[in-house]
Structure formats: structure tokens, C-alpha cells
Amino acid sequence: MTPASGPSRHAMSRRSFLGLAGAGLAVASCGVFDARDPISTVGRVDFRDPLRIPPLAESVVRDGARVFELVTQAGRTRIVDAGVADTWGVNGALLGPTLRARRGERVLVHVRNDLPETTTLHWHGMHLPAAADGGPHQAVEPGATWSPSWTIDQPAATLWYHPHPHGQTERHVYRGLGGLFIVDDDEESALALPRDYGVDDIPVIVQDKTFDDSGRLVETDRVDNGMLGDTILVNGTAAPVFEASATRTRLRLLNASTARSYAFGIDDDRPLELIATDGGLLPAPVPTRRVLLTPGERAEVILHLEPGESVVLRSYPQELGLSASRARTTGATDELDVMLVRAVADPRRSPAPPRVLAAAPDLHTHRVAATRSFELRSDRINGESMDMGRIDEVVTVDTTEIWEVRNAHGQPHNFHVHDVRFQVLSIGGEPPPPELSGWKDTIYLPPDVDIRLALRFTDHTDPAVPYMYHCHLLWHEDKGMMGQFVVVDEGQSATAGGHGHG
């Protein structure tokens, strides 16, 4: 990625839900994408552009806080050979730097909006006060600066930040706003894992875009789930190559697409070692040949290569519980080449990951204060479209709740909750598989499958400022598939207007 100017359905079992079929490749290409036809471009990617590694964001420690300076801005970027695209970025023309901070640190982020439109920056996966969340209630007008501050208190994890303006989130993310936020802690740091950022610990921000014959970004028709593109970018790079200088590389996978899901695997079908998901490390590594990520989900995997080996990171077709026609129109039948990884001739030898990584979530041991049900259907949750002035749920701090979530729709949906990580208790009445045994904040909802989640609400209360829960297929969110909750002290009521129920 080179800046040209500017600073720079059907009911299904747990097993079939996670089963992924197919093989193949896809390509960086130009031309407007017809989302009704599957694409397969096996062997057609000319991998030749070095993978861009987002820089670590600069920071200073001032008055006991780690301070970051971020600017949302417009720019121009040559992403494909055909020409230059108008893009948006953070501290540059496309995407943004990787923020990094440690558990226990207080952070202060100054966000200045130099765009011609109101936007926000939401810290996806972060546990923090509602007023610092960066959702639609924390709008930053053009020319204004928003300065949220909070103390990081959660385990090491790969989080991310992205815009969340009400009704405009898909468009703002598509244009290029977003980046990683890595949280470190002492427990993760003591493990023998690859951790040299940009060397053997690599951000892999995966997005799909569509370009016209002049290299400009195109907003395609939104069929079923939103915009689908035919060009796959990693960290803003089309047809990327990464040179691995160690025998084991940690890939921090982020599905930053607005609508498309991916089933990541390696072209020779070798297993990856899954070590972490949205909310941090799993109890133990899980060997797997496929990693399904729907929009907003993250995973950390270890890829093992011998000297001189080359492999392709590929997205295989996904079994999402959809009808055949709906699978085609939502991109689930596509085969997508993502990135070439090539080991150097004499890589540094790195140890296998430890057999024990972190404690397993234990919310099933807590007394349940409430059970709530959420049904996603037809751009609504529980029959209601998003209303900024309505509080849908009132939660009491220091309690554990069960949220029962169901996709009652033939379309793909997932479910993201702001502020809290959750434990997956069951999928279709069965215990979750090992790959869903850790902390999550976003989960795919197969049509007509009941999913039970356990959530613990701690620390931050605000009766006036809500958090969000929503489908993270961003067009669905923009059309109203989102609700609001506040966390209050015992006996307190919401004061943000509208109605709420506890």
C-alpha cells in the first residue's frame, strides 16, 4: 500500500456449524463484483507486494497516562495497479497504526476528526466506561477532538478500533478507518510465544474491496449482508507476500470486512495452532485446519514453516447454515487467496507454544442474576429497530447474566456486545467446541440455532450513557439491528430516556 498523497439458515448441529468444506484460491482483481455469483480464482494471484506492517502508534507517558494522538483523515492511496483510490485512514491515508498498552496502564487517546463527516472511533473488545466506548453516542464532529481515558483491566488480547457512526458504520469502515489495539499482560508475556511485532508476531487485517478500472474504490450493491468485494487486502496490501524469518510465526487475524466471513486455512491443509480468540488466550492450543471468522472476530494462530517453504493463507468456502442461493449471494461459496507466506532459507528456530496458555472462563460457577433473550430478524432485535433514545436493557453491576441469542432469519448474522467478554455456554444445546472455549465478544449465529452466553458486568456504571449490542455485519447494524444497554448500581434506573427493563 503506497499513499499517493496525504499523511499517509437452516437448523444445524454444533458440528456442522463449525464444519467447513471446500478448497481453492481467490485473487486481487479489478471490476465491479456481482455478489450473486461465486468467485474462485485458484492460482491467479500474482503475489508480489511486500506485506505492509502497520506501525506501532507513538505514545508518551504524561501525568501517569499513556497518551496517543490519533487523527482521522482523508487521503489517496495506490492499492491496485490500475490507479489511485480516495481513502480514509487514521494518522495516514488508509487504516491506522497499532495501539499497544499494558494491563494496569491508564490510557488517554486524543482523537481529532479531520474528515468532512462526523465519525467515531470504537475500541472493539475493550472493557471501559460507556462514555469512552466510541459508539454512536460519542460522535466527533469535523474539526473536533474527543479525548477518552480509561484504565486497561483485561487479559492480553488482540482488539481493534473502528468507526461506529449511527447509520454510517459500513461506509466509514469500507473507506479505510480502523486498526489493531493490542493489550499485553504479565501472564502472556511470560509464555514462550512469538512476540516480536512485525517480525514473528504479525498483524493480519483482512478486508475485501471492489475497485473500478481506474483503481478507485467502488461501493457495490448490498445483497443480503452488505457489500462484498473481489479484491482481498491484508493491512491494505493487495496480493501480499510476507517473508517469515522464524520457523514459527504468530498471525493476529482480524476480519475487518464489513460483510464477508472467512474460513482461514493453509493451501496444503497443514494444521494451524489456534492460541487465542477475541478476548485473549485459549486454555490450551487447538490444532485446526480452519479458522472461521465473521466480521469483527479475531484469532491468533501459530504457523510453522520449514526453511525455504512457501504457503498460501487461504479462505475456504464456509458452511454457515444457509440455503444454497443465500450462501452464494453472501460470499460463503467463494474461494479466496489471502497472502503468501515464504520462509527464508535460514530462519531462526522458535519453540513450540506451551501446552497450557491461560485459565478457562469460569462464569458457569456464578449465580445468575438474569436471563435475557435476543432474537435477530429482519434488521431488528426483539422486533425493535435501533433507537438512540431508547434503553433496551438495564443491567446491574457485579452480576452475571445469561443471554440467549437466536438468529431467526435465513441470512447470516453475528452478535457483538460492547464492554464485556462472554463465555459461550452452549450452541444448539451442546457444549462449545475447544475453539470456542475462551473469551469472546463476537460470535456467529447460525440460523435457527440457540446460543447461550454468560456475561459478567463489572466496574463501570453509567445510567445515562449506553453500550451497544448488535450484528457486526455492518449494513445490518446500520439498518437497525442494534440495541442499547446501560450498567447501573443496584437499585438504580436508567436515565438516558425511553424505556428499559431489567
FIVEXGU-288181 format. One record per atom (N, C-alpha, C): residue in one letter; x negated, y negated, z negated. Coordinates in pm, whole numbers, plus 50000, padded with zeros to 5 digits. Each point is the difference from the previous one (the first is absolute). Example, Ala and Ser with C-alpha at 12.3 -4.5 7.8 and 13.67 -1.06 7.14 Angstrom:
residues 2
A486815056949220A500894988150000A499104988050000S500354989550072S499184988149994S500774989149927
end
This chain:
residues 502
M499165011750000M500844988350000M499124987850000T500164991650098T499194988050009T500884987850003P499924991649901P500794987750006P499554991550117A501004995250077A499664991450112A499874985649955S500764996449899S499884986849942S500704999949866G499794989649925G500614999249867G499155007349900P500164997049868P499215007049899P500415015050002S499055001350044S500415013050052S501245008249946R527535290549787R501324999749951R500465014649938H499725003650049H500675012149962H499445003649862A501025009349926A499495004549870A498785008650020M499074999549911M498775007750019M499395002949864S499235010749996S499345003849876S498764991549977R499475001049878R498744993049972R498905004650095R499965013250025R498945005250087R500104994450141S501234999950057S500124994950136S499804984950006F500344993249891F499744985649993F498514997450018L499185008349936L498584997550007L499325007350115G500755009150066G499425007050112G499834990850118L498885000650064L499724991450113L499545008850116A500544997450118A499685008550114A499414991950113G499315007050089G499554993850122G498534996749998A499514996650116A498614995950014A499894990350115G498954992550004G499794991150112G499354987149963L499994990950096L499304987449989L500814988750060A499654987649965A500624988350063A499004989050021V500404988850061V498994991250057V500284985349977A498974992550011A500144985650012A500284996950145S501174994550028S500374996850137S500854987750001C500154994050115C500824988150013C501335003550066G500934990749995G501325001950060G501045001249892V501184995550029V501065000249901V500475014249974F500145003849873F500305013849959F501505002450000D500435010950066D501405004349994D500125009949885A500574995549888A500065008249880A500865012450017R500795001150111R500855011650020R499245011850060D498824997950044D499215010750059D498805002949912P499725013049974P498795003149923P498754996750080I498954996849931I498734997750068I498985010349952S499185004650093S498905009049969S498864996450094T498914996349942T498854995750082T498775007949959V500125013149999V498935008949958V498754997550084G498934997149932G498724998450068G499854987350080R500884990449983R499954988250086R499494987449931V499565001449878V499474988249932V498514998650028D499634988750046D498584997250023D499444993749872F499605008649908F499494994849874F498664993250022R499974987249981R498754992950024R499794987649915D501014995849927D499844988049920D499675003749855P498924995049946P499675002949860P501134995849908L500315008549904L501074997049905L499634987649919R500894990450002R499804988249918R500315003549854I499154996049911I500215001849856I500384986649942P501234998649946P500354987249940P499024996349890P499554987849997P499064996149895P500655000149864L499195001849898L500504998249865L500224985149975A501144996849942A500324986049975A499044994249897E499534988350030E499164993049904E500834995949879S499384999749884S500684995749879S498984993949905V500524992149907V499164994749893V500725002549869V499255001349893V500605001449868V499994986349934R501204995149972R500134986649944R501025000349888D499634995249883D500884999549883D500605013749970G499195010350015G500425013549966G500835007150104A500154994050117A500795006350107A499155001650125R500245010950072R499395001650133R500894992850100V499464990150066V500774991150084V499735003050148F501085002050076F499925002150145F500684988350069E499474996150114E500574989550083E500455006150133L501314999950026L500545005850123L500784989450076V499875000450133V500714990950088V500695008150108T501334998850011T500705006250113T499954990350116Q499645004950118Q499704991050111Q500245006750134A500174992050100A500145004750137A498635000250067G499865008850097G498755000850076G500225006950131R498925002650070R500045007250128R498955010849996T500405012250043T499145011649986T500015008350127R498825003650050R499915009650111R500005014049939I501165006850009I500145013449943I499825010650108V500594997650117V499865009050115V499324992350112D499485007450098D499214993750106D500804990350085A501325001850007A500814992150094A500024985149967G499714996349877G500024985849968G500134997349852V500374987849972V500014995049863V501424998849948A500215003949874A501324999749937A500054989149894D501174993949988D500274991149886D500305008849879T499254998449895T500125008649883T500034991649873W500405006249891W499944993949868W499085008249911G499364993449908G499105006949909G499864992649869V499205005849914V499684994149870V498494997649997N499634987749985N498584996250006N499375003950133G500785000350104G499525003650133G501175001550093A499715004250123A501015000250104A500905012249996L499575011149938L500785012449999L499665008049875L501045004749932L499875007049872L499284991149899G499475005949895G499364992149897G498935007849929P499284993649910P498935006949927P500565009849898T499145009049953T500365009549895T499734993649864L501064998249922L499834995449863L499635011849912R499144997549904R499575010849911R499844994549860A500615006849904A499914995949860A500115012349912R499664998049871R499895011249908R501114999549895R500445011749957R500995000749893R499504992149879G500894991949946G499644991549888G499654985850040E499704997850125E499694986550045E501264991850021R499914987249968R501054990750041R499614994450135V500964999750092V499744994750132V500894987950024L499514991050077L500724988150043L499794998950150V501104999650076V499894999450146V500674987350049H499244991450060H500544988150063H500365003650144V501284999150034V500475003350135V500494987150066R499254995250096R500414988050075R500595004350133N501154994450035N500685003650124N499724989550107D499155003350093D499724991250114D500765004150125L500995008949985L500845004050112L501114989850021P500615000050119P501124990850022P501325004949942E500015011449932E501215005949942E499775003449853T501095000249925T499945004649862T499685014949997T499105003949911T499655014149986T499775003049853T499605012249968T499605004049865T498865009950013L499355003049888L499125011649991L500435008349881H500405012550026H500455009549898H498895010049973W499745002549873W498945009349958W500625013849984H500065007650109H500715012850007H499295010349914G500745005449900G499465010149910G499474994449871M499974986849987M499434993749882M501024998749888H499565003049878H500794997949878H499704986149949L501034991350002L499754985949972L501304992749970P499964988049944P501234992549974P500784997350128A501324999549988A500844998150119A499684986950071A499674989649924A499714987150062A498725000250080A499135010149980A498755001350074A500085010350111D501175006150020D500145011650088D499844996850148G500344987850038G499854996350142G501125004750088G501165003349942G501155003750079G500714987850055P501235001750048P500684988950067P500294988149910H499985001949868H500244988849909H498764991349979Q498865004450047Q498774992249985Q499554994650136A500914993550068A499714994750133A498954988949992V499105000050099V498994989650009V500274992050128E500394987749983E500334991650115E498744996150075P500124996150128P498834995450074P499314988549927G498705001149988G499214989949933G499925001449850A500795008849941A500025001549854A499045010949955T499674999849870T499165010249939T500745006349883W499985013249992W500585007949891W498865006949926S500014999549868S498855005049924S500455009649890P500335012550034P500385009749898P498795004949922S500225003549874S498955005549916S500575011249916W499235010749980W500425011249916W498785008049959T500175008349897T498945009149957T500255013750058I499005005550064I500135013150063I500005010849892D501075007949997D500135010749900D500655012050064Q499235007150079Q500435012350066Q498775007450047P500135013150025P498835007750041P499484995950137A498795004150027A499384997550129A500895005250112A500134992050105A500915003650110A499724991350120T500475004650115T499974992150123T501364993550018L500074987249977L501234992250017L499834991350124W501054992250030W499844990850113W500884987849980Y499744990050078Y500814987949996Y500544997150139H501214994350004H500634997050128H501094989749978P500454993150103P501074990249985P501335006749970H500904992349934H501315005449959H501064989150009P499994991550105P501034989650010P501365005950032H501044995049937H501335005950015H500464999550146G500295011950057G500505001050137G498964999150108Q498734997549964Q498954998050100Q498775008749975T500095009749912T498815007549962T499405007850116E500855006950078E499455007950111E499184991450094R500534988650036R499324991450096R498674994749945H499994996149875H498774994749943H498925010749986V500385012249960V499035010849993V499505003550140Y500915000750096Y499625003550136Y498984990150057R500164987649968R499084989950053R498605001049941G499865007249886G498645002549954G499694997249856L500964995349920L499694996949861L499935012749916G498945001749925G499885011449910G498565003549972G499815008349898G498675004849964G500075009149879L498875005949963L499925008949885L499734992349872F500455005949887F499634995349867F499595012449922I498725001749977I499485011849932I499854997049852V500585008849917V499864999149856V499015010749954D499034996149921D499025009149944D500245001949851D499545011349944D500005001849855D498835009049961D499765000949869D498835007349953D500105014950029E501225005749989E500155014550021E499675003850143E500544992750096E499715003150141E498534997550031S499464989649944S498604996650028S499025010649950A500405007949900A499115010349945A500025012950082L500885000950100L500115012150081L499054999650118A499555011850041A499105001150115A500834999550128L500374987950038L500784997750121L499294989750085P500165000650132P499434989450083P500584986549961R499154990049983R500494987149953R499224988150054D499185002250100D499264988950060D500874993950110Y500674989049966Y500984993950091Y499384996950135G500695004550104G499544997450136G498955009650049V499505008749913V498965009750037V500565014249993D500395004649878D500655013149988D501364999049933D500464987849977D501324997149942D500654989950093I500915004950086I500404992450118I501484996549998P500344987350012P501414996350019P500475004150139V501195005950008V500585004450127V501434994650005I500154987750045I501294993150007I500585002850138V501025008550008V500515004950129V501294992750035Q500024994550120Q501174992850051Q500205003150147D501244998650047D500295001550143D500504986750053K499524996750118K500364987450064K500335002650147T500654990250060T500245000150144T499414987250059F499305001650112F499394988750068F500514999150143D500094988150053D500364998650141D498755000450086D500174997750130D498875001250092D498964989249981S500324990149920S499024989549970S499405001449861G500265011149933G499425002349870G500734993349886R501184994550028R500754993149895R500905009849925L500204997649871L500915008149919L501434998550049V500735011350008V501405000150043V500865005549887E501094993149971E500995005449908E500995008250082T499985013249983T500825009050080T501435000549947D500885006750076D501345002849951D499915008249873R500894997349908R500025007649875R501025011350013V499515012250019V500865011650021V499985008449873D501135001149931D500165007949879D499224994649881N498695000350008N499244996849879N499134987650010G500034993250114G499184988150013G499055001050117M499054991250004M499084999550113M499005011649996L499815006450114L498975010150017L499044995450109G498745001849976G498994996350097G499285012050058D499364997950114D499265010850065D498504998549985T499554989949932T498584998149975T499755001149849I499115009149964I499705002249860I498734992449963L500134992149895L498864992549950L499605005249863V498734999649972V499485002549866V499214987749959N500414993949893N499364987749953N499984989450110G501015000450087G500064990550111G499185003950120T499345011649999T499165004650109T500745010250084A500064998050132A500555009950092A498915009950038A500355012850017A499065010650039A498744999849914P500125000849867P498854997949913P499115012349982V498744997349978V499015010349968V499384996649865F499925009949912F499294998049875F498825009649994E498834994749975E498785007849985E499835003749853A500155013149969A499905004649862A498555002849966S499514993449898S498605001749960S499845009349881A501105006049952A499965009849891A500825012150040T499735011549937T500715012350037T501454999849955R500304991649900R501394998449957R500364985350001T501164997150062T500474986350010T501394999249938R500184989949919R501304997349938R500754990350090L501175004550049L500844991750085L501204995349919R500114986949983R501154994249931R501064996850105L500925009350021L501014998950106L501174991549953L500344990350080L501174991649976L500864999850124N501275003949988N500944997950110N500544985949987A499414991050075A500414986049999A500904996750118S500505010350069S500964997850107S501344995849941T500784993350081T501294995149952T501095010550009A499865010350086A501075009750024A499495014250020R498815001550052R499505013250041R499425007849881S500305013249998S499365009149905S498895007650070Y499055004849921Y498855007350053Y499825013149922A499565010550069A499565012449936A498535001650034F499164995149913F498574999750028F499375013849984G499125003350093G499225012249995G498804998550090I499185010350004I498794999850083I500235008650123D499444996250113D500305006650127D499615014750003D498995004349921D499655014349996D500725007249886D500944993149935D500865005549895D499255003949872R498824994749982R499315002449873R500774993349887P499935005349878P500734993749890P499314987349953L500824991049954L499554988449926L500245002749852E499254993449915E500265001049857E500704987449956L501285001549966L500794988849953L499694997749853I499514988149967I499614997349862I500884989649932A500744992250077A500814989449939A501164996550090T501074995049939T501134994750074T500274985849950D501224995150019D500274985849977D499444994549869G500315006849888G499694994349870G498695004449940G499185007150077G498695003949951G499705014750018L498995004749926L499495013550016L501025010649965L499995011150076L500775011949969L499345007449883P500725009449936P499355007949895P498795007750050A500085004950124A498905007650060A500074998350151P498895001850070P500044999150147P500945010350060V500674996350108V500935008850070V499525001750143P499495012050036P499645002050141P501254999750086T499954992950108T501184998750086T499574997050142R500785004850095R499724996950140R500844988650053R501004995649923R500844988950041R500284991049881V499964987350023V500354990149899V501084991150060L501245001749951L501124992350052L500094986749925L499924989250074L500144986849942L501064992350076T501034995749929T501014991250058T499604985749969P500634990150060P499534986349983P499864995749854G498844994649970G499684995249866G499285009949912E499975013150036E499345010049918E498495000050024R499275004149895R498565001550011R499555014049956A498845003950044A499385012549956A498494998550014E499295006649911E498555000650012E499605014550027V499205002150103V499565013350037V498485000150014I499445011949981I498575002050024I499855008250127L499254994850094L499685006850125L498565004849994H499815013150024H498665006049997H499525002350142L498854994750033L499395001750131L498575005149985E499605008650093E498615004350009E499234990350090P498685000349993P499224990650083P500355000950147G500244988450061G500274999150143G501405003550042E500885004349908E501375003650037E500814987750036S500965002050092S500984989750033S501405005949990V500904992949937V501385004349989V500904987950025V501255003050033V500984989550020V501045000649889L500214989049934L501124998649909L501234997950086R501005008549982R501155000550090R501294999649919S501044994150057S501335001249943S500805009850082Y500475010749933Y500775010550064Y501504996949990P500835006550083P501454998349984P500445003949860Q501034993049953Q500485002349864Q501385006250001E500255009349905E501335005349977E500614991849887L500884990950036L500574990749903L501465003049968G500535011550049G501385003649973G500984992850088L499554995650117L500834992250091L500525008650114S501074995650066S500435006550124S498914998450105A500035008450104A498964999350102A499964986350066S501154994650032S500014986950067S499524989149907R500405000549874R499544989949905R498505001349974A499495012150000A498555001849983A499254993050112R500525001250123R499324993450113R500044984949986T501164994749968T500134985549999T499294993449883T499685007749898T499294994249885T498515003050002G499515006250107G498575002550014G499505012449931A500905008149942A499545011849926A499455010950090T500284999550131T499475010050093T498724995350069D499554988149971D498804994850065D498735006649946E498985000250084E498695005549963E498984988950018L499354996249897L499254987650001L498555002049957D499124996050085D498604999449963D499784987749914V499255001449897V499824988949908V498564994949999M499035008849978M498624995449985M499035011550021L498894997050064L498905009650012L499054998149882V499685010949934V499004999649892V498835008650043R498834994050002R498815006750052R498914999449894A499495011749961A498945000449900A498664997550065V499154993149934V498644997750049V499235013149993A498845000450064A499215012250008A499455004449865D499754990549914D499405003349870D500764992949889P501245004449974P500814993049899P499525002949858R500294990849912R499725002049858R500935010849946R499445009749927R500805010749942R500774994749879S501305003149996S500824995249890S500725011749935P500224999449868P500605011449929P501475001650030A500485012449978A501445002550011A500704992549888P501254995950024P500724993049893P500235009149880P500074994349881P500235008149879P501355006950006R500105011249928R501235008050001R501104993649916V499654991649907V500974992949918V499794985150024L501094993050032L499904986050034L500634990949896A501245002749962A500724991049909A501125007549931A500524994249895A501145005949930A501244999350087A500835010349994A501245000150078A501044991049934P500884994050080P501104992349941P500805008349901D500464993549891D500655007749894D501314993749956L500694992950090L501234993349961L501135009649967H499905012650041H501025009849965H500065002649850T499004995549926T499985001849855T500724988649928H500384989650069H500624988349939H501525001649991R500574993549899R501464999249991R500514991050112V501055004450069V500534992650113V501074990349953A499784987350025A500934989749954A501174998150094A499815002850128A501074998050098A499695008250124T501065003850070T499875006450131T500784991750099R499364996350108R500634991750103R499965007250134S500994997350084S500075006250132S499944989450107F499275003150106F499844990950112F500235007650130E500944995250080E500295006150129E499664990050110L499175004350091L499604991750113L500795004150123R500734990250055R500815002950119R500324986750069S499865000050131S500494989050084S499544986349950D498724998549983D499404987349960D500454995249863R500485009149917R500434996349866R499505010249898I499934995649876I499745009049889I501204999449908N500595011749973N501245000949920N501094991050056G500054999350132G501054992850070G499854985150002E498924994849947E499824985549994E498774995850079S500144989150071S498894994050070S499264990649906M498754998350023M499174991549915M500584986049985D500044995249875D500454986649969D498994994249901M499324989750040M498954994149917M500554995149866G501294996949992G500584994849877G500655010449912R499935012850038R500675010749925R498965009249936I500145002749871I499175009949933I500745013249999D499455010250061D500675012950014D499835009049879E498854999349935E499725008849887E499264992149892V500335002949874V499324994049885V499365011249919V498704999449985V499215010449936V499414994649871T499985008149896T499414995949873T498545004249993V499174990949956V498575002749993V499695011449902D498925006850022D499525011249920D500995011549998T500675002250111T500885011550016T499615007750125T500425012850002T499815008750116T501365002850061E500094999150131E501265002550071E499795010450108I501105006550039I500025008950116I500764992850111W499394998750112W500654994450118W500205011250101E501285002450033E500345010250099E500274993050133V499215003350098V500024992850127V500395009650111R500864995350089R500475008450111R500144991850127N499475005350107N500194994450134N501235006750060A501124992750005A501265005450053A500214995650142H498925000050076H499974994250133H499175009150089G500295000350129G499215008250092G498694993750039Q499754987849958Q498754993150032Q498955002749894P498744998250034P498975000949897P500044987949908H499885002449871H499834989449901H498985004649897N499334990449940N499245003149880N500424990449890F499405001149883F500444992349883F498784995249925H499924986849987H498904993849927H500544992049883V499365001149885V500384992449881V498854990949962H500294987349981H498984990649957H499655002149852D498834996349963D499484999349863D499655013449938V500825010550016V499775012549929V499565011150094R499135008649947R499735012850065R501035009949950F500305010150082F500955010249955F499445013950017Q500595009249921Q499695014350010Q501125006850077V499665007850100V500995007650075V500365012449920L501265000949957L500435011549918L500475011650085S500764997050106S500515010850085S500374994650137I499945009050098I500414997050137I500955011150041G501264996650023G501005010250033G500155010449891G499814996249874G500135009149887G498775008249970E498944998550079E498775007749979E498904990949948P499055005549926P498884991849954P499214994550118P499354988949982P499214994550110P498775008550028P499514999650119P498785007250035P498784993049941P498835006350003P498804993849941P499694986150055E500264998050127E499674987150059E500884988649950L501095003349932L500864989949939L499995001049848S498915004949945S499885002249856S499404988149927G499624989850072G499424988349938G500984988449995W499484988449964W500834988049994W500294994650139K501264996050021K500434994650129K500754986949978D500064992150105D500884988349998D500864999250125T499755008750097T500765000550125T500145014750038I501225004350042I500195014150034I500995001250114Y499725009550090Y500915002750111Y501255007049948L501174996150056L501285005849963L500565007750119P499825013250007P500615007750109P501514998749992P500684999050110P501464999049995P500645011449922D500954996349914D500835009549925D499215008649902V498914995049950V499205006849898V499954991249876D500385005549885D499964992449876D498584999949943I499534988349965I498674998549941I500154993249865R499385005949898R500074994549864R498634994649962L500004987649953L498784993149961L500094995949854A498895000349930A499914994949864A499154987549999L500514989549937L499314987249996L499924995149856R498874994549962R499804994249868R499744985150017F500824991749935F499914985650016F499314994049877T498904993650019T499214995049889T499554985550022D499654993849892D499254987449996D500774987550039H500404999250125H500444987250054H501534998950002T500534989549937T501444997550001T500264986150055D501124998850068D500434987050052D501465001350040P500934994349923P501425001550033P500434992150121A499144990950046A500384991050109A499375003750134V498885006849999V499285002750125V500005015050026P500555004350114P500135014450026P498825005850077Y499895013149988Y499185008250088Y500925006050108M499395005750104M500745006150110M499895015249998Y500995006750058Y499885013850046Y500635000250139H499405007650091H500454998850139H499415011050087C500575001450118C499385008150104C498814992450054H498885006950016H498814993250050H499835001150151L501005005450071L500064997550143L500534985750011L499164991150038L500214985949968L501184993850071W500385004950115W501204994850066W501245003549918H500025011949940H501105003949912H500064990749878E498864997249943E499944990349890E500544986550043D499534995350114D500424986850048D501504999450025K500605011350042K501445000250027K500855001649874G499375002349885G500755000149875G499875012349914M499145009950038M499855012249922M499024997549885M500444991649908M499164996049888M500894995849884G499555002449878G500694995749880G499044993949902Q500554994849889Q499184992849903Q500265005149858F498955000449919F500145003549859F499154990649915V500474997749879V499204992749904V499665009149883V498894997349936V499595007049879V500154990249885V500745003949897V500334990849890V499665006549866D499934991749897D499875005149864D501315006449956E499945008749900E501205007049953E501094990049961G501205002150052G501134991549970G500114987550085Q499004997650081Q500004988150084Q500775002750129S500554989450059S500735001050126S499234992850109A500355003350124A499404993050112A500544985850005T499134990850038T500414986050012T499804994750139A499745008950097A499684995550135A501214998050086G501225000949944G501224997750078G500565013050054G501224999550049G500655011750058G500375010049890H500225012650043H500365010349903H498885009849985G499965006749892G499035010749979G500605010249906H499425012050000H500475010249907H498805007749949G500075004149878G498885006949938G500225014949997
end
